[in-house]
Amino acid sequence: MTTAAATQFKTLTGTQKAAILLMLFGETTAAQILRNLTPREVQHLGTAMYSVRGIDQDTLSLVLEDFLDTLRRQTGLGFGAAGYIRNVLSAAFGEDKAETVISRIGQSASERPLEILEWMDAPSIAELLVDEHPQIMALTVACLDHALAAQVLALLPEQIQPEVVQRIASLNTVQPEALADLQQVMQRKFKASDHHLRASQIGGVKAAARIMNFTRTATEARILKDIRKDDKDLMQAIQDNMFVFDNLIKSDDRSLQTLLRAVDNETLVLALKGADEGLRAKILGCMSTRAAATVRDEMEALGPVRLTDVQAAQKQIIAVARQMSDEGTIVLAGRGGEQMV
């Protein structure tokens, strides 16, 4: 095996390795696997498939050998389907991603109301909702992945956005009847299979805060300002559950180191351009001397940048941090995060 292949193999992400495996498995097997993944996971894999073009034969062999080595460590007897699936996904995606995939593909349709919306883009969903009652908007947006929900929210009429967020924050347990009504509203727009529904935990202050975390800074500020006019306590509750870039200074070094390994250098450099000196020192202190020096050099070479670009980079890092926190990979301390003792 060539040194170049070994080097290329080490640079591959878990998602890229999974994409390579899917292409090696063939169309039929790959299609069966993809049918068990969520739309967002399919999108990530599809993107990865394009990014791994030009992989040489030796690197392909390393990916396959790595996958098979993991399977060989399993005996033919004595382990259940859950363990097998977990180990296979860990080999394909890495341990951090495997648990998330398992939790998502193990959900029943009743736990994922309006699942069909996950396959639609934000403009299409917003178009479906534009003439609906704000409560219908709130229920629908609350059912979406937080990143997609933020995109849909931004496309709704500006004057209705604060009310939608307020209604999301006020939601708690939603009864089957309410979700059934929501299904009927959506079925007027497109044909979809009925789902057996049960009481579902949708919305709430934390959900509203998570959606706000994904919105653009200007949109976030405007919506919170309008909510404050109607309900100061609710606005404060939403804000208290939001996690912003500056809160990273309260996180432990180990969590920050884990987070930094999941963030690309370009995004980090841009995000740190707008960070205060204390947070910048904290983050750079969690890196090796060489890596920190590289980041400093790139920041100096970057020159002036737009504030909106800095804010977007910081939001991107916070989105990764939130996901890793949900997976139990890191602990977030500060607003909306874990309390440290």
C-alpha positions as CSV (number, residue, x, y, z in Angstrom):
1,M,0.0,0.0,0.0
2,T,1.4,3.4,-1.0
3,T,2.2,6.2,1.5
4,A,0.0,8.5,-0.6
5,A,-2.9,6.2,-0.1
6,A,-2.4,6.0,3.6
7,T,-2.2,9.7,3.8
8,Q,-5.3,10.2,1.8
9,F,-7.2,7.6,3.9
10,K,-6.3,9.5,7.1
11,T,-7.8,12.7,5.7
12,L,-11.2,11.1,4.9
13,T,-14.1,11.9,7.2
14,G,-16.5,9.3,8.5
15,T,-19.1,10.5,6.1
16,Q,-16.7,10.3,3.2
17,K,-15.8,6.7,4.1
18,A,-19.5,5.9,4.3
19,A,-20.0,7.4,0.9
20,I,-17.2,5.3,-0.6
21,L,-18.6,2.2,1.0
22,L,-22.0,2.9,-0.5
23,M,-20.5,3.2,-4.0
24,L,-18.6,0.0,-3.4
25,F,-21.7,-1.8,-2.3
26,G,-23.5,-1.1,-5.6
27,E,-26.7,0.7,-6.5
28,T,-29.2,-1.9,-5.1
29,T,-27.6,-2.2,-1.6
30,A,-26.9,1.5,-1.4
31,A,-30.5,2.3,-2.2
32,Q,-31.7,0.0,0.6
33,I,-29.3,1.7,3.1
34,L,-30.4,5.2,2.0
35,R,-34.0,4.3,2.5
36,N,-33.3,3.9,6.2
37,L,-31.6,7.2,6.6
38,T,-33.1,10.7,7.2
39,P,-33.3,13.3,4.4
40,R,-30.4,15.3,6.0
41,E,-28.2,12.2,6.3
42,V,-29.0,11.4,2.7
43,Q,-28.0,14.9,1.7
44,H,-24.7,14.7,3.6
45,L,-23.9,11.4,2.0
46,G,-24.8,12.7,-1.5
47,T,-22.5,15.7,-1.0
48,A,-19.8,13.3,0.2
49,M,-20.1,11.1,-2.8
50,Y,-19.2,14.1,-5.0
51,S,-16.3,15.1,-2.8
52,V,-14.6,11.7,-2.9
53,R,-14.1,11.7,-6.6
54,G,-10.5,10.9,-7.6
55,I,-9.9,8.4,-4.8
56,D,-7.3,5.9,-6.0
57,Q,-7.7,2.1,-5.8
58,D,-5.3,1.7,-2.9
59,T,-7.3,4.2,-0.8
60,L,-10.5,2.4,-1.7
61,S,-9.0,-0.8,-0.5
62,L,-8.0,0.8,2.8
63,V,-11.6,2.0,3.4
64,L,-13.0,-1.4,2.7
65,E,-10.4,-3.2,4.8
66,D,-11.1,-0.8,7.7
67,F,-14.8,-1.6,7.4
68,L,-14.3,-5.4,7.1
69,D,-11.8,-5.4,10.0
70,T,-14.5,-4.1,12.3
71,L,-17.0,-6.7,11.1
72,R,-14.4,-9.5,11.5
73,R,-14.2,-8.7,15.2
74,Q,-17.8,-9.7,15.5
75,T,-18.7,-13.4,16.0
76,G,-21.3,-15.1,13.9
77,L,-23.4,-15.7,17.0
78,G,-24.0,-14.1,20.3
79,F,-24.9,-10.5,19.3
80,G,-28.2,-9.0,18.5
81,A,-29.3,-6.8,15.7
82,A,-29.0,-3.6,17.7
83,G,-25.3,-4.3,18.5
84,Y,-24.6,-5.3,14.9
85,I,-26.2,-2.2,13.5
86,R,-24.4,0.0,16.0
87,N,-21.0,-1.5,15.1
88,V,-21.6,-1.3,11.4
89,L,-22.7,2.3,11.6
90,S,-19.7,3.1,13.8
91,A,-17.4,1.7,11.2
92,A,-19.1,3.7,8.5
93,F,-19.8,7.0,10.2
94,G,-17.6,6.9,13.3
95,E,-18.8,6.5,16.9
96,D,-20.0,10.1,17.3
97,K,-22.4,9.9,14.4
98,A,-23.5,6.3,14.8
99,E,-25.6,7.0,17.9
100,T,-27.4,9.9,16.2
101,V,-28.2,7.8,13.1
102,I,-29.4,4.9,15.3
103,S,-31.7,7.1,17.3
104,R,-33.2,8.6,14.1
105,I,-33.7,5.4,12.1
106,G,-35.2,3.8,15.1
107,Q,-38.0,6.3,15.4
108,S,-41.5,5.4,14.3
109,A,-43.5,7.5,12.0
110,S,-45.6,8.7,14.9
111,E,-42.5,10.2,16.5
112,R,-41.7,12.2,13.4
113,P,-44.9,14.0,12.4
114,L,-45.0,15.5,9.0
115,E,-41.9,13.5,8.0
116,I,-42.6,14.3,4.3
117,L,-41.7,17.9,4.9
118,E,-38.1,16.9,5.6
119,W,-37.8,16.1,1.9
120,M,-38.9,19.6,0.8
121,D,-36.8,22.7,0.7
122,A,-37.5,25.7,2.8
123,P,-39.1,27.9,0.1
124,S,-41.6,25.1,-0.8
125,I,-42.6,24.7,2.9
126,A,-42.9,28.4,3.4
127,E,-45.1,28.6,0.3
128,L,-47.4,25.9,1.8
129,L,-47.7,27.9,5.1
130,V,-48.0,31.4,3.9
131,D,-51.8,31.5,3.9
132,E,-52.3,29.4,7.1
133,H,-53.1,30.4,10.6
134,P,-50.0,31.3,12.8
135,Q,-50.8,28.3,15.0
136,I,-50.5,26.0,12.0
137,M,-47.3,27.7,11.0
138,A,-45.9,27.2,14.5
139,L,-46.9,23.6,14.7
140,T,-45.4,22.9,11.3
141,V,-42.1,24.7,12.0
142,A,-41.8,23.1,15.4
143,C,-41.9,19.6,13.7
144,L,-38.9,20.4,11.4
145,D,-35.2,20.0,11.9
146,H,-34.0,23.2,13.7
147,A,-31.8,24.3,10.8
148,L,-34.6,23.8,8.2
149,A,-37.1,25.4,10.7
150,A,-34.9,28.5,10.8
151,Q,-34.8,28.8,7.0
152,V,-38.6,28.4,6.8
153,L,-39.1,31.0,9.6
154,A,-37.0,33.5,7.7
155,L,-39.1,33.1,4.6
156,L,-42.4,33.7,6.3
157,P,-43.8,37.3,6.3
158,E,-41.7,39.4,8.7
159,Q,-44.7,40.7,10.6
160,I,-45.8,37.1,11.5
161,Q,-42.4,35.7,12.5
162,P,-42.4,36.9,16.1
163,E,-45.9,35.5,16.7
164,V,-44.8,32.1,15.2
165,V,-41.8,32.0,17.6
166,Q,-44.0,32.9,20.5
167,R,-46.4,30.1,19.7
168,I,-43.6,27.6,19.3
169,A,-42.3,28.6,22.7
170,S,-45.7,28.2,24.2
171,L,-46.2,24.7,22.8
172,N,-45.6,21.7,25.0
173,T,-47.2,18.3,24.7
174,V,-49.3,18.3,21.5
175,Q,-52.3,15.9,21.5
176,P,-53.0,13.5,18.6
177,E,-56.0,15.5,17.6
178,A,-54.0,18.6,17.0
179,L,-51.4,16.7,14.9
180,A,-54.2,15.0,13.0
181,D,-55.7,18.5,12.2
182,L,-52.2,19.5,11.1
183,Q,-51.9,16.5,8.9
184,Q,-55.2,17.3,7.2
185,V,-54.1,20.8,6.5
186,M,-50.9,19.5,4.8
187,Q,-52.9,16.9,3.0
188,R,-54.9,19.6,1.3
189,K,-51.5,20.7,-0.2
190,F,-50.1,17.4,-1.2
191,K,-50.9,13.7,-1.1
192,A,-49.4,11.9,1.9
193,S,-50.0,8.7,3.8
194,D,-51.8,8.9,7.1
195,H,-49.8,8.2,10.2
196,H,-50.9,6.8,13.5
197,L,-50.4,9.7,15.9
198,R,-50.0,9.9,19.6
199,A,-49.3,12.7,22.0
200,S,-46.0,14.3,21.0
201,Q,-43.5,16.6,22.6
202,I,-43.3,19.5,20.1
203,G,-42.2,23.0,20.5
204,G,-41.6,24.7,23.9
205,V,-39.1,27.4,24.9
206,K,-36.1,25.3,24.2
207,A,-37.3,24.4,20.7
208,A,-37.9,28.1,20.0
209,A,-34.4,28.9,21.2
210,R,-32.9,26.2,19.1
211,I,-34.6,27.6,16.0
212,M,-33.5,31.1,16.9
213,N,-29.9,29.8,17.2
214,F,-30.0,28.9,13.5
215,T,-31.4,32.2,12.3
216,R,-29.3,35.1,11.0
217,T,-28.2,37.5,13.7
218,A,-30.3,40.4,12.3
219,T,-33.4,38.3,12.1
220,E,-32.8,36.9,15.6
221,A,-32.5,40.4,17.1
222,R,-35.7,41.7,15.3
223,I,-37.8,38.8,16.4
224,L,-36.7,38.9,20.0
225,K,-37.3,42.6,20.1
226,D,-40.9,42.1,18.8
227,I,-41.6,39.3,21.3
228,R,-40.3,41.5,24.1
229,K,-43.1,44.0,23.3
230,D,-45.8,41.3,23.9
231,D,-44.2,39.1,26.5
232,K,-40.9,40.2,28.2
233,D,-40.7,37.0,30.3
234,L,-41.1,34.8,27.3
235,M,-38.5,36.7,25.4
236,Q,-36.1,36.3,28.4
237,A,-36.8,32.6,28.7
238,I,-36.0,32.1,25.0
239,Q,-32.9,34.1,25.2
240,D,-31.8,32.2,28.3
241,N,-32.0,29.0,26.4
242,M,-30.1,30.2,23.5
243,F,-26.4,29.4,23.2
244,V,-24.2,32.0,21.6
245,F,-20.6,31.9,20.5
246,D,-19.4,33.9,23.5
247,N,-20.7,31.2,25.8
248,L,-17.9,28.9,24.6
249,I,-15.6,30.6,27.0
250,K,-17.5,28.9,29.9
251,S,-17.0,25.4,28.4
252,D,-14.3,23.0,29.6
253,D,-11.1,22.5,27.7
254,R,-11.8,18.9,26.8
255,S,-15.2,19.8,25.2
256,L,-13.6,22.7,23.3
257,Q,-10.8,20.4,22.0
258,T,-13.4,17.9,20.8
259,L,-15.5,20.7,19.2
260,L,-12.4,22.1,17.4
261,R,-11.6,18.8,15.8
262,A,-15.1,18.9,14.1
263,V,-14.7,22.4,12.8
264,D,-12.8,23.3,9.6
265,N,-10.0,25.8,9.9
266,E,-11.5,28.3,7.5
267,T,-14.7,28.6,9.6
268,L,-12.7,28.8,12.8
269,V,-10.4,31.6,11.6
270,L,-13.4,33.6,10.4
271,A,-15.3,33.1,13.6
272,L,-12.4,34.2,15.8
273,K,-11.9,37.4,13.8
274,G,-15.0,38.7,15.6
275,A,-14.4,37.1,19.0
276,D,-13.2,39.0,22.0
277,E,-9.6,38.5,23.2
278,G,-10.6,36.4,26.2
279,L,-12.5,33.8,24.1
280,R,-9.9,33.9,21.4
281,A,-7.2,33.1,24.0
282,K,-9.3,30.3,25.5
283,I,-9.9,28.6,22.1
284,L,-6.3,29.0,20.9
285,G,-5.1,27.6,24.3
286,C,-7.0,24.4,23.6
287,M,-5.0,23.9,20.4
288,S,-1.4,22.7,19.9
289,T,1.2,25.4,19.7
290,R,1.7,24.8,16.0
291,A,-2.1,24.8,15.2
292,A,-2.7,27.9,17.3
293,A,0.2,29.7,15.4
294,T,-1.3,28.7,12.1
295,V,-4.7,30.1,13.1
296,R,-3.2,33.4,14.2
297,D,-1.2,33.7,10.9
298,E,-4.3,33.0,8.9
299,M,-6.3,35.6,10.9
300,E,-3.7,38.2,10.2
301,A,-3.5,37.3,6.5
302,L,-7.3,37.4,6.2
303,G,-7.6,41.2,6.5
304,P,-10.9,43.0,7.1
305,V,-14.0,40.8,6.8
306,R,-17.7,41.5,6.8
307,L,-19.4,41.3,10.2
308,T,-22.2,39.2,8.6
309,D,-19.6,36.6,7.5
310,V,-18.1,36.4,11.0
311,Q,-21.5,36.0,12.5
312,A,-22.4,33.3,10.0
313,A,-19.2,31.4,10.9
314,Q,-19.9,31.7,14.6
315,K,-23.5,30.4,14.1
316,Q,-22.1,27.4,12.1
317,I,-19.7,26.5,14.9
318,I,-22.5,26.8,17.5
319,A,-24.7,24.5,15.4
320,V,-22.0,21.9,15.5
321,A,-21.6,22.4,19.2
322,R,-25.3,22.0,19.8
323,Q,-25.4,18.8,17.8
324,M,-22.4,17.4,19.7
325,S,-24.0,18.4,23.0
326,D,-27.2,16.6,22.0
327,E,-25.1,13.5,21.2
328,G,-23.4,13.6,24.6
329,T,-20.0,14.1,22.9
330,I,-19.3,17.5,24.6
331,V,-20.8,19.5,27.5
332,L,-21.8,23.1,26.9
333,A,-21.7,25.4,29.8
334,G,-23.4,28.8,29.8
335,R,-26.7,30.1,28.5
336,G,-28.8,27.3,27.3
337,G,-26.1,24.7,28.1
338,E,-25.2,22.4,30.9
339,Q,-24.6,23.7,34.4
340,M,-21.1,22.9,35.6
341,V,-20.6,21.8,39.2
